[in-house]
Amino acid sequence: MSRSLVALILLLVVIVGGLFLLSGRATERPTTQVEKAVSLGNLQ
């Protein structure tokens, strides 16, 4: 095999592996409710 073909195959393997790694890291986090005190002057 030529060097360019080996380099292309290696590049494809790295890209596919990176996509697989990134897809496994995409985890959904539960939403958290934040309660903040608001003074009455800000409500008008």
PQR file with spaces between the fields and no chain letter, atoms N, CA, C, O and H, PARSE charges and radii, in Angstrom:
ATOM       1  N    MET     1       0.842   -1.188    0.000 -0.4000 1.5000
ATOM       2  CA   MET     1       0.000    0.000    0.000 -0.0000 2.0000
ATOM       3  C    MET     1       0.883    1.245    0.000  0.5500 1.7000
ATOM       4  O    MET     1       1.984    1.241    0.550 -0.5500 1.4000
ATOM       5  N    SER     2       0.392    2.286   -0.611 -0.4000 1.5000
ATOM       6  CA   SER     2       1.167    3.518   -0.664 -0.0000 2.0000
ATOM       7  C    SER     2       1.023    4.293    0.642  0.5500 1.7000
ATOM       8  O    SER     2       0.099    4.059    1.420 -0.5500 1.4000
ATOM       9  H    SER     2      -0.503    2.289   -1.058  0.4000 1.0000
ATOM      10  N    ARG     3       1.924    5.189    0.861 -0.4000 1.5000
ATOM      11  CA   ARG     3       1.894    5.975    2.102 -0.0000 2.0000
ATOM      12  C    ARG     3       0.660    6.849    2.194  0.5500 1.7000
ATOM      13  O    ARG     3       0.105    7.018    3.279 -0.5500 1.4000
ATOM      14  H    ARG     3       2.675    5.380    0.229  0.4000 1.0000
ATOM      15  N    SER     4       0.221    7.405    1.079 -0.4000 1.5000
ATOM      16  CA   SER     4      -0.950    8.280    1.109 -0.0000 2.0000
ATOM      17  C    SER     4      -2.211    7.499    1.476  0.5500 1.7000
ATOM      18  O    SER     4      -3.085    8.025    2.165 -0.5500 1.4000
ATOM      19  H    SER     4       0.672    7.268    0.197  0.4000 1.0000
ATOM      20  N    LEU     5      -2.311    6.248    1.020 -0.4000 1.5000
ATOM      21  CA   LEU     5      -3.469    5.429    1.368 -0.0000 2.0000
ATOM      22  C    LEU     5      -3.449    5.079    2.849  0.5500 1.7000
ATOM      23  O    LEU     5      -4.495    5.099    3.497 -0.5500 1.4000
ATOM      24  H    LEU     5      -1.601    5.821    0.461  0.4000 1.0000
ATOM      25  N    VAL     6      -2.293    4.761    3.391 -0.4000 1.5000
ATOM      26  CA   VAL     6      -2.181    4.456    4.818 -0.0000 2.0000
ATOM      27  C    VAL     6      -2.509    5.687    5.648  0.5500 1.7000
ATOM      28  O    VAL     6      -3.190    5.584    6.669 -0.5500 1.4000
ATOM      29  H    VAL     6      -1.443    4.745    2.864  0.4000 1.0000
ATOM      30  N    ALA     7      -2.029    6.854    5.219 -0.4000 1.5000
ATOM      31  CA   ALA     7      -2.312    8.093    5.945 -0.0000 2.0000
ATOM      32  C    ALA     7      -3.808    8.409    5.906  0.5500 1.7000
ATOM      33  O    ALA     7      -4.372    8.858    6.904 -0.5500 1.4000
ATOM      34  H    ALA     7      -1.476    6.938    4.390  0.4000 1.0000
ATOM      35  N    LEU     8      -4.444    8.180    4.775 -0.4000 1.5000
ATOM      36  CA   LEU     8      -5.879    8.433    4.644 -0.0000 2.0000
ATOM      37  C    LEU     8      -6.685    7.504    5.549  0.5500 1.7000
ATOM      38  O    LEU     8      -7.622    7.944    6.214 -0.5500 1.4000
ATOM      39  H    LEU     8      -3.986    7.815    3.964  0.4000 1.0000
ATOM      40  N    ILE     9      -6.329    6.237    5.575 -0.4000 1.5000
ATOM      41  CA   ILE     9      -7.025    5.281    6.441 -0.0000 2.0000
ATOM      42  C    ILE     9      -6.827    5.643    7.906  0.5500 1.7000
ATOM      43  O    ILE     9      -7.772    5.583    8.693 -0.5500 1.4000
ATOM      44  H    ILE     9      -5.567    5.879    5.035  0.4000 1.0000
ATOM      45  N    LEU    10      -5.614    6.017    8.276 -0.4000 1.5000
ATOM      46  CA   LEU    10      -5.335    6.410    9.651 -0.0000 2.0000
ATOM      47  C    LEU    10      -6.122    7.658   10.035  0.5500 1.7000
ATOM      48  O    LEU    10      -6.639    7.748   11.148 -0.5500 1.4000
ATOM      49  H    LEU    10      -4.847    6.065    7.637  0.4000 1.0000
ATOM      50  N    LEU    11      -6.213    8.612    9.128 -0.4000 1.5000
ATOM      51  CA   LEU    11      -6.981    9.827    9.393 -0.0000 2.0000
ATOM      52  C    LEU    11      -8.454    9.512    9.581  0.5500 1.7000
ATOM      53  O    LEU    11      -9.097   10.068   10.472 -0.5500 1.4000
ATOM      54  H    LEU    11      -5.792    8.539    8.224  0.4000 1.0000
ATOM      55  N    LEU    12      -8.997    8.630    8.755 -0.4000 1.5000
ATOM      56  CA   LEU    12     -10.400    8.240    8.900 -0.0000 2.0000
ATOM      57  C    LEU    12     -10.660    7.536   10.227  0.5500 1.7000
ATOM      58  O    LEU    12     -11.688    7.769   10.864 -0.5500 1.4000
ATOM      59  H    LEU    12      -8.475    8.178    8.032  0.4000 1.0000
ATOM      60  N    VAL    13      -9.733    6.677   10.645 -0.4000 1.5000
ATOM      61  CA   VAL    13      -9.888    5.980   11.920 -0.0000 2.0000
ATOM      62  C    VAL    13      -9.873    6.979   13.080  0.5500 1.7000
ATOM      63  O    VAL    13     -10.659    6.850   14.019 -0.5500 1.4000
ATOM      64  H    VAL    13      -8.898    6.488   10.127  0.4000 1.0000
ATOM      65  N    VAL    14      -8.994    7.961   13.022 -0.4000 1.5000
ATOM      66  CA   VAL    14      -8.919    8.967   14.082 -0.0000 2.0000
ATOM      67  C    VAL    14     -10.191    9.807   14.123  0.5500 1.7000
ATOM      68  O    VAL    14     -10.702   10.097   15.205 -0.5500 1.4000
ATOM      69  H    VAL    14      -8.355    8.066   12.259  0.4000 1.0000
ATOM      70  N    ILE    15     -10.707   10.199   12.966 -0.4000 1.5000
ATOM      71  CA   ILE    15     -11.925   11.010   12.916 -0.0000 2.0000
ATOM      72  C    ILE    15     -13.121   10.222   13.457  0.5500 1.7000
ATOM      73  O    ILE    15     -13.901   10.741   14.255 -0.5500 1.4000
ATOM      74  H    ILE    15     -10.292    9.964   12.088  0.4000 1.0000
ATOM      75  N    VAL    16     -13.260    8.980   13.021 -0.4000 1.5000
ATOM      76  CA   VAL    16     -14.384    8.160   13.494 -0.0000 2.0000
ATOM      77  C    VAL    16     -14.264    7.900   14.996  0.5500 1.7000
ATOM      78  O    VAL    16     -15.267    7.931   15.709 -0.5500 1.4000
ATOM      79  H    VAL    16     -12.626    8.559   12.373  0.4000 1.0000
ATOM      80  N    GLY    17     -13.063    7.648   15.475 -0.4000 1.5000
ATOM      81  CA   GLY    17     -12.862    7.449   16.910 -0.0000 2.0000
ATOM      82  C    GLY    17     -13.171    8.701   17.702  0.5500 1.7000
ATOM      83  O    GLY    17     -13.758    8.622   18.782 -0.5500 1.4000
ATOM      84  H    GLY    17     -12.248    7.622   14.896  0.4000 1.0000
ATOM      85  N    GLY    18     -12.785    9.859   17.183 -0.4000 1.5000
ATOM      86  CA   GLY    18     -13.084   11.111   17.865 -0.0000 2.0000
ATOM      87  C    GLY    18     -14.568   11.396   17.918  0.5500 1.7000
ATOM      88  O    GLY    18     -15.083   11.865   18.933 -0.5500 1.4000
ATOM      89  H    GLY    18     -12.308    9.924   16.306  0.4000 1.0000
ATOM      90  N    LEU    19     -15.262   11.111   16.819 -0.4000 1.5000
ATOM      91  CA   LEU    19     -16.714   11.310   16.822 -0.0000 2.0000
ATOM      92  C    LEU    19     -17.403   10.372   17.800  0.5500 1.7000
ATOM      93  O    LEU    19     -18.355   10.763   18.476 -0.5500 1.4000
ATOM      94  H    LEU    19     -14.844   10.730   15.994  0.4000 1.0000
ATOM      95  N    PHE    20     -16.927    9.143   17.875 -0.4000 1.5000
ATOM      96  CA   PHE    20     -17.508    8.187   18.821 -0.0000 2.0000
ATOM      97  C    PHE    20     -17.268    8.634   20.260  0.5500 1.7000
ATOM      98  O    PHE    20     -18.149    8.501   21.109 -0.5500 1.4000
ATOM      99  H    PHE    20     -16.154    8.826   17.325  0.4000 1.0000
ATOM     100  N    LEU    21     -16.080    9.163   20.534 -0.4000 1.5000
ATOM     101  CA   LEU    21     -15.756    9.640   21.881 -0.0000 2.0000
ATOM     102  C    LEU    21     -16.621   10.838   22.238  0.5500 1.7000
ATOM     103  O    LEU    21     -17.141   10.918   23.351 -0.5500 1.4000
ATOM     104  H    LEU    21     -15.364    9.272   19.844  0.4000 1.0000
ATOM     105  N    LEU    22     -16.778   11.769   21.306 -0.4000 1.5000
ATOM     106  CA   LEU    22     -17.579   12.952   21.599 -0.0000 2.0000
ATOM     107  C    LEU    22     -19.063   12.620   21.744  0.5500 1.7000
ATOM     108  O    LEU    22     -19.759   13.257   22.534 -0.5500 1.4000
ATOM     109  H    LEU    22     -16.356   11.704   20.402  0.4000 1.0000
ATOM     110  N    SER    23     -19.546   11.654   21.010 -0.4000 1.5000
ATOM     111  CA   SER    23     -20.959   11.296   21.132 -0.0000 2.0000
ATOM     112  C    SER    23     -21.242   10.623   22.466  0.5500 1.7000
ATOM     113  O    SER    23     -22.348   10.737   22.995 -0.5500 1.4000
ATOM     114  H    SER    23     -18.980   11.136   20.368  0.4000 1.0000
ATOM     115  N    GLY    24     -20.267    9.932   23.008 -0.4000 1.5000
ATOM     116  CA   GLY    24     -20.459    9.301   24.313 -0.0000 2.0000
ATOM     117  C    GLY    24     -20.426   10.292   25.452  0.5500 1.7000
ATOM     118  O    GLY    24     -20.963   10.018   26.525 -0.5500 1.4000
ATOM     119  H    GLY    24     -19.369    9.839   22.578  0.4000 1.0000
ATOM     120  N    ARG    25     -19.803   11.446   25.239 -0.4000 1.5000
ATOM     121  CA   ARG    25     -19.710   12.444   26.300 -0.0000 2.0000
ATOM     122  C    ARG    25     -20.927   13.336   26.366  0.5500 1.7000
ATOM     123  O    ARG    25     -21.092   14.051   27.354 -0.5500 1.4000
ATOM     124  H    ARG    25     -19.367   11.668   24.367  0.4000 1.0000
ATOM     125  N    ALA    26     -21.785   13.330   25.370 -0.4000 1.5000
ATOM     126  CA   ALA    26     -22.950   14.211   25.338 -0.0000 2.0000
ATOM     127  C    ALA    26     -24.036   13.655   26.253  0.5500 1.7000
ATOM     128  O    ALA    26     -24.913   12.909   25.816 -0.5500 1.4000
ATOM     129  H    ALA    26     -21.651   12.749   24.567  0.4000 1.0000
ATOM     130  N    THR    27     -23.967   14.022   27.498 -0.4000 1.5000
ATOM     131  CA   THR    27     -24.963   13.562   28.463 -0.0000 2.0000
ATOM     132  C    THR    27     -25.856   14.727   28.841  0.5500 1.7000
ATOM     133  O    THR    27     -25.392   15.856   28.998 -0.5500 1.4000
ATOM     134  H    THR    27     -23.255   14.628   27.853  0.4000 1.0000
ATOM     135  N    GLU    28     -27.130   14.445   28.982 -0.4000 1.5000
ATOM     136  CA   GLU    28     -28.073   15.493   29.363 -0.0000 2.0000
ATOM     137  C    GLU    28     -28.062   15.649   30.870  0.5500 1.7000
ATOM     138  O    GLU    28     -28.098   14.670   31.617 -0.5500 1.4000
ATOM     139  H    GLU    28     -27.507   13.528   28.854  0.4000 1.0000
ATOM     140  N    ARG    29     -28.011   16.883   31.296 -0.4000 1.5000
ATOM     141  CA   ARG    29     -28.037   17.160   32.734 -0.0000 2.0000
ATOM     142  C    ARG    29     -29.449   17.580   33.119  0.5500 1.7000
ATOM     143  O    ARG    29     -30.104   18.305   32.369 -0.5500 1.4000
ATOM     144  H    ARG    29     -27.981   17.677   30.690  0.4000 1.0000
ATOM     145  N    PRO    30     -29.923   17.140   34.268 -0.5600 1.5000
ATOM     146  CA   PRO    30     -31.263   17.564   34.702  0.2800 2.0000
ATOM     147  C    PRO    30     -31.277   19.061   35.002  0.5500 1.7000
ATOM     148  O    PRO    30     -30.289   19.625   35.473 -0.5500 1.4000
ATOM     149  N    THR    31     -32.406   19.682   34.723 -0.4000 1.5000
ATOM     150  CA   THR    31     -32.512   21.118   34.982 -0.0000 2.0000
ATOM     151  C    THR    31     -32.603   21.372   36.474  0.5500 1.7000
ATOM     152  O    THR    31     -33.214   20.596   37.210 -0.5500 1.4000
ATOM     153  H    THR    31     -33.208   19.224   34.341  0.4000 1.0000
ATOM     154  N    THR    32     -32.003   22.447   36.911 -0.4000 1.5000
ATOM     155  CA   THR    32     -32.054   22.828   38.323 -0.0000 2.0000
ATOM     156  C    THR    32     -32.776   24.153   38.424  0.5500 1.7000
ATOM     157  O    THR    32     -32.542   25.066   37.632 -0.5500 1.4000
ATOM     158  H    THR    32     -31.507   23.077   36.313  0.4000 1.0000
ATOM     159  N    GLN    33     -33.651   24.250   39.400 -0.4000 1.5000
ATOM     160  CA   GLN    33     -34.431   25.462   39.599 -0.0000 2.0000
ATOM     161  C    GLN    33     -33.657   26.390   40.518  0.5500 1.7000
ATOM     162  O    GLN    33     -33.212   25.990   41.594 -0.5500 1.4000
ATOM     163  H    GLN    33     -33.841   23.509   40.044  0.4000 1.0000
ATOM     164  N    VAL    34     -33.500   27.633   40.082 -0.4000 1.5000
ATOM     165  CA   VAL    34     -32.776   28.621   40.866 -0.0000 2.0000
ATOM     166  C    VAL    34     -33.775   29.632   41.382  0.5500 1.7000
ATOM     167  O    VAL    34     -34.488   30.269   40.606 -0.5500 1.4000
ATOM     168  H    VAL    34     -33.861   27.958   39.208  0.4000 1.0000
ATOM     169  N    GLU    35     -33.825   29.779   42.698 -0.4000 1.5000
ATOM     170  CA   GLU    35     -34.730   30.751   43.303 -0.0000 2.0000
ATOM     171  C    GLU    35     -33.901   31.927   43.796  0.5500 1.7000
ATOM     172  O    GLU    35     -32.908   31.760   44.504 -0.5500 1.4000
ATOM     173  H    GLU    35     -33.247   29.261   43.329  0.4000 1.0000
ATOM     174  N    LYS    36     -34.334   33.121   43.402 -0.4000 1.5000
ATOM     175  CA   LYS    36     -33.596   34.317   43.747 -0.0000 2.0000
ATOM     176  C    LYS    36     -34.551   35.326   44.377  0.5500 1.7000
ATOM     177  O    LYS    36     -35.662   35.527   43.888 -0.5500 1.4000
ATOM     178  H    LYS    36     -35.141   33.256   42.827  0.4000 1.0000
ATOM     179  N    ALA    37     -34.119   35.949   45.449 -0.4000 1.5000
ATOM     180  CA   ALA    37     -34.951   36.953   46.113 -0.0000 2.0000
ATOM     181  C    ALA    37     -34.979   38.219   45.269  0.5500 1.7000
ATOM     182  O    ALA    37     -33.940   38.716   44.835 -0.5500 1.4000
ATOM     183  H    ALA    37     -33.216   35.786   45.846  0.4000 1.0000
ATOM     184  N    VAL    38     -36.200   38.738   45.041 -0.4000 1.5000
ATOM     185  CA   VAL    38     -36.386   39.961   44.256 -0.0000 2.0000
ATOM     186  C    VAL    38     -37.034   40.998   45.147  0.5500 1.7000
ATOM     187  O    VAL    38     -38.056   40.733   45.779 -0.5500 1.4000
ATOM     188  H    VAL    38     -37.044   38.334   45.394  0.4000 1.0000
ATOM     189  N    SER    39     -36.445   42.170   45.197 -0.4000 1.5000
ATOM     190  CA   SER    39     -37.040   43.231   46.033 -0.0000 2.0000
ATOM     191  C    SER    39     -38.295   43.781   45.359  0.5500 1.7000
ATOM     192  O    SER    39     -38.452   43.676   44.143 -0.5500 1.4000
ATOM     193  H    SER    39     -35.614   42.385   44.683  0.4000 1.0000
ATOM     194  N    LEU    40     -39.184   44.364   46.157 -0.4000 1.5000
ATOM     195  CA   LEU    40     -40.456   44.867   45.622 -0.0000 2.0000
ATOM     196  C    LEU    40     -40.248   46.052   44.686  0.5500 1.7000
ATOM     197  O    LEU    40     -41.095   46.299   43.828 -0.5500 1.4000
ATOM     198  H    LEU    40     -39.057   44.449   47.145  0.4000 1.0000
ATOM     199  N    GLY    41     -39.163   46.783   44.820 -0.4000 1.5000
ATOM     200  CA   GLY    41     -38.910   47.915   43.939 -0.0000 2.0000
ATOM     201  C    GLY    41     -38.658   47.493   42.510  0.5500 1.7000
ATOM     202  O    GLY    41     -38.911   48.269   41.589 -0.5500 1.4000
ATOM     203  H    GLY    41     -38.474   46.582   45.517  0.4000 1.0000
ATOM     204  N    ASN    42     -38.167   46.284   42.297 -0.4000 1.5000
ATOM     205  CA   ASN    42     -37.873   45.802   40.943 -0.0000 2.0000
ATOM     206  C    ASN    42     -39.090   45.275   40.210  0.5500 1.7000
ATOM     207  O    ASN    42     -39.025   45.016   39.008 -0.5500 1.4000
ATOM     208  H    ASN    42     -37.962   45.653   43.045  0.4000 1.0000
ATOM     209  N    LEU    43     -40.209   45.111   40.923 -0.4000 1.5000
ATOM     210  CA   LEU    43     -41.391   44.512   40.310 -0.0000 2.0000
ATOM     211  C    LEU    43     -42.241   45.538   39.575  0.5500 1.7000
ATOM     212  O    LEU    43     -43.121   45.138   38.812 -0.5500 1.4000
ATOM     213  H    LEU    43     -40.262   45.322   41.899  0.4000 1.0000
ATOM     214  N    GLN    44     -42.032   46.808   39.756 -0.4000 1.5000
ATOM     215  CA   GLN    44     -42.884   47.830   39.131 -0.0000 2.0000
ATOM     216  C    GLN    44     -42.317   48.300   37.838  0.5500 1.7000
ATOM     217  O    GLN    44     -42.907   49.159   37.181 -0.5500 1.4000
ATOM     218  H    GLN    44     -41.317   47.132   40.376  0.4000 1.0000
